């Protein structure tokens, strides 16, 4: 299957300032791709290049196998800008109708359904929308024409937690319907529950592309075990993948890398009354990528 | 009507109504006082006019025949204030076509619609031209109506010729603003270019005609092609108007080429 988005050596300089350098990336059909990096890393630059708002300094990018310069490609994309600006005296509903009209038409009920799901009031004049409501209007316009590719730049910024959940549900539905999604964020937590793969970009360069499942496999987990009687610390020392062991009477705390198998087998020799395993902290791995990359650069520079 | 033209006209609606009302009030009021001024012939006697400094008279287009209907209409409506106000309207709307939405970041979403940039710009320009045409038509009716009511005795054909020139002049400045905005994406730059070219052009055309050193500069100002044919006196200056139209077309082509290769919103 051909990639939905394909870039090769995609580079963008703003004068002498590096926006993005040598990005080679494939986004496969039907996947949710999380595009991660701190602010100013080049996420928005990449997205704007894909939508032909800005033009590459060198390299190339295709969407659905066609050049990004072809305006017909954009009818198949739903786009939420990172800095969404809506202003003027026009009502949000009229603006959505205008956008829908240019993209080839969307039924009124589709817009109403989305507005209801996100709890957005479309009768408000755009200049008066709050930040959160602007973001909702932005999401509606991105999803309403059921595009084959959704490109969402920081989609959850400004949304309250309930609406964020609804948004994530919309993303999952879109994926179930076979659509492809590229969403950027500066925090992993925002995308880790929906993304299949994540790309990490830093200072204009793609530093890693990982499967979320593989990332989870390698994730660091904090585990707490409580026994019916005090346990000897030696029983848990030197187990593969288990570190930072601390025993206090009948309870044990440790950190495991990867599989918990060895720990479980060691604990089974005692009577376990309670077990707490925190969600794998992907953020931690995420940060090690950064520090490794940094160390590598520092090393190369030395 | 194409969607984007209709949408842009919708955005312009308030401004268009405001400027139309303002221009009509200006034209209606100043033209209608002609009758009362004629009752007191001293106001515009040769002696009274002679009191104005020569340069000021030049700036106002001579004023030698301001006591006649044609002269008064030229001095009041078509010489300085009329074109100045209408040009301001055109420049403001021209900026709202691309530069203002780019600065406000609303242009980004429009650009990601399945419309190529050329069509986007052409439709925005068409809306600008149609809007200005609408203002021109309403003000034409008011100018012609008021001057006939005031008994100026200027034939409608001449007013139509002068008003057409006014429309072509403001269309030029509106297109110029849009063009600079398309090339640089900044309202201030577009405003500065249009303002300087307009004001300097007017001064060169009116006062420069007697200064040999800068007389040749008159050929470079759109105001020259607007004023020089004296349509209110002599009828249609086809050649001059054609120059204005062609210059507008060149600006539009330039805008298309410049916008096509721009990074928007950077």
Interface residues (C-beta under 8 A of the other chain):
Chain A: X14 X48 X51 X52 X53 X54 X55 X71 X72 X73 X74 X75 X77 X79 X81 X83 X84 X85 X86 X87 X88 X89 X90 X98 X99 X101 X102 X103 X104 X141
Chain B: X3 X4 X7 X10 X11 X14 X104 X105 X106 X108 X109 X111 X112 X113 X114 X115 X116 X261 X263 X264 X265 X266
